[in-house]
Amino acid sequence: MIMLIDWALRDVSLLGHNGRVAPRVLSEPKILAGVASTPTLSRAWRALLCRAKSSFKRQRPMQHPVLSQKAARFTESVIRGMSIEALKYNAVNLAQGMPDFPAPPDLKAAACRAIESDINQYAVTWGARGLRQAIAEHASWHLGLTVDPETEITVTCGSTEAMLVALLSLINPGDEVILSQPFYENYWPDCVLAGAVPRFFPMRAPDWTFDPDELAAAFNDRTKAIVLCNPNNPTGTVFSRAELEQVAALCRKWDVIAITDEIYEHIVYDGRPHVALASLDGMRERSVTIGGMSKTYSVTGWRVGTMIAPASLTHAFRQVHDYVSIGAAAPLQEAGAFAYRMPRAYYTKLSADYQSRRDRLCSALLDVGFDLVPPHGAYYVMANIEAFGATDDVAFARHLVRDLGVATVPGSSFFHDKALGRQYIRFCFCKQDSTLDAAIERLRKLQVIV
Ligand SMILES: Cc1ncc(COP(=O)(O)O)c(C=O)c1O
């Protein structure tokens, strides 16, 4: 008996810090209960023993699932995961779409000036006025949109937040959202978080475009929105005006909102124009145009995104955004006002430089034995791996990163129906020539290894 009380008190003495006791130190609760009811114990001792007993109860393993049903549906981002593998195996990272060259010096200087002039506190939650003004000017000449910076623009923490905010603000549980397949990896988790039911329309190789009938078949009276990435990650498709007209007609017919991810708006090749869906007839009032600084100004780590939408939608977006993140980094927004007013020559050079990187990588990949059609926009290429006898994109990508030292993204991570992506891997080419050359040199070993 004395020993039992001693054990129990040792447990109780541990309760002091935070009321928690490591379960392995705790005594059996039944024994504690027995001890606590022993008539010879004083009231104080009994109280201590009861505390020990209830603490033991608190330490029992959780009876209910800890994670929400939404969180339990997620897996880690394959793209970001491949970047971690690249570090681990000292591989050339052609997986995650982040440039390895510096941002424009003038832009960096503008950010430094903003910090030097003590722009250190929260900006207006929906975006610093100067930046919104600059975004409106840019949208006018580049997208052909007349935008009121006071009521129709929201600045977010990257376009990633913008997409989530749009869906959280528009979707009721069970509403359907149309996605292309393949699609940029984030859209499916965004739909899950918003409670949307995704429906897919296929974009098929080799030119990665869609069949109008298959697109039309995805619409019905439960459709709330379509998410369209243009220029497209991962396929590099730049939708023509005629294709966008088909999307627009369906949006009007079914009273659907178009959420366009135009983060690669300035990265288009071979003279292809970038057309904003919102600029087509009757689309401005039902479009959310998402963009950002990450890709156009080579500052993926700055986390400045933009949403252009009618005032009624923007009002809701701003509220949701406020509670999600309050706002993007204030000094970087200040620099953004400088960025969006860059001379047009900046943008011409940006796409010309990317076109030369595209040509460098794509011709080398064809030479090595991959099958692909060079993309018309964005900075990715989907490469078919069947010529190497490969049938499993994940195993193939793992082989590339671990044995050859080149990180890519398995194609299936862009598909809901994983089988459709098994014969592809995605390369990105937002890299210096020397990086691309190093990757190519390593890839040349493929022919003999596989
Ligand atoms: C299609 C697409 N949208 C959004 C993002 C993320 O953009 P941000 O850095 O603005 O969040 C990426 C990044 O790779 C992307 O490819």
The ligand as an ORCA input file, in Angstrom:
! r2SCAN-3c Opt
* xyz 0 1
  C       0.180     27.766    -62.769
  C       0.783     28.303    -61.530
  N       0.036     29.050    -60.713
  C       0.531     29.530    -59.573
  C       1.837     29.281    -59.195
  C       2.344     29.855    -57.908
  O       2.481     31.222    -58.078
  P       2.807     32.212    -56.868
  O       4.265     32.174    -56.668
  O       2.325     33.549    -57.367
  O       2.043     31.750    -55.696
  C       2.644     28.512    -60.000
  C       4.025     28.205    -59.589
  O       4.708     27.395    -60.132
  C       2.107     28.011    -61.203
  O       2.840     27.280    -62.035
*
